[in-house]
Amino acid sequence: MTLKDKHIILGITGSIAAYKAAYIIRGLVKKGAEVQVVITPAGKEFITPLTLSTLSSHPVISEFFSNRDGTWNSHVDLGLWADAMLIAPATASTIGKMANGIADNMLITTYLSCKAPVFVAPAMDLDMFAHPSTQQNLEHLRSFGNRIIEPTEGELASHLVGKGRMEEPDKIIEVLEDFFAARKDLEKKKILITAGPTYEKIDPVRFIGNYSSGKMGFALAEVCAERGAEVTLVAGPVSLKTHHPAIKRIDVESAGEMYQVAMEAFPGSDAAILCAAVADYRPENASEQKIKRETKGDMTLHLVPNPDIAASLGAIKREGQVMVGFALETNNEATHAEGKLKRKNLDFIVLNSLRDQGAGFRCDTNKITIIDDAGGVTSYPLKSKREVASDIVNKLVTLLR
Ligand code: PMT
């Protein structure tokens, strides 16, 4: 009953999906939440305030003043009352106003006054959703810490098929439940995370790199931050964005740079999660100028070893610090992973194998086995990288206690 006695502001905007707001209210109220509806003028064209006030047992707020008696509807009080604000459905127009602070209706002024976490469930036509303007506005909202409940794919009001359907009411309610159920079991903990690939320069236009996208490491950073940790994320060259304000991100390019930053951050950290795919070797001398093609013959690059970041941190690890490594393998998986666990002085290692479909580089899923230094082995099914990150963090928390 994580929603019991929670105060939820439900913002409704002008979309055909507004009828689903009735189911959202019913679901929230059933779970013990108190719901206050704020609706835009366009929203009222799609669902009547009478339906909404009947279901929520509260008068619906739409205007700055009550038409009946001139009472001032205080968006500031409302913003302070709320434990969460959910805007469902959120149209492209409302998302744009939220992103740019265009406070021309009660819903937006409430949003701007709201101190509680904000959840946004977009609903619109597929082309509107895919438009760079909408995507950029959503990116802005994410950067404010708002949580976007992604729309699903399916038949839209226009009869076109694509991404833009508001998520179903029961799923939206689940997101809120998960949020309030979320443990803050990493509060006051400082976690260092490495993520992404490293690029080792050959010349001004070429490098040695790998296929890591950073998705696994960034999912870990988000989960740790949500569970209360202060995260230092050392990221190789990736195109991902970080959203949580508790993540301090330091971008690096090469293994040498990643090593420097990690060595500096580790002594003040409670734990380190080494998820980066670090190049083990780099060209001995990067050419100042672009290397030209020789007219004939082979070309040889002389490679020298990079520092092993995990092993270097393992060598200075002090009592109470926890170190988590990864092993990306293609054969003899367990043997290789166990070797790395010992060699790098890790507390546990997360094994992922490129032999498993949907695991490893670039995909949104992963399939892992956790091997700990006491010989414990736990295998997990294929899951989203976010869920995998939660499994890893659950294990980490038991060691940090
Ligand atoms: O980024 P994604 O596309 O989401 O892909 C995720 C991933 C496959 C990169 C990730 O799940 C993963 O397996 N990361 C580790 C990849 C790797 O380099 O594994 P390894 O077995 O070579 O290294 C073993 C451990 O030592 C790792 O914790 C690695 O970060 C660390 N290491 C390795 C070499 C080095 N010079 N310094 C290190 O710290």
Residues whose N, C-alpha, C, O or C-beta is under 5 A from the ligand:
A	BS01	PMT	G196 Y211 S212 S213 G214 K215 M216 L274 C275 A276 A277 V278 A279 D280 N306 P307 D308 I309 A310 G325 F326 A327 L328 K340 N352 G360 F361 R362 C363
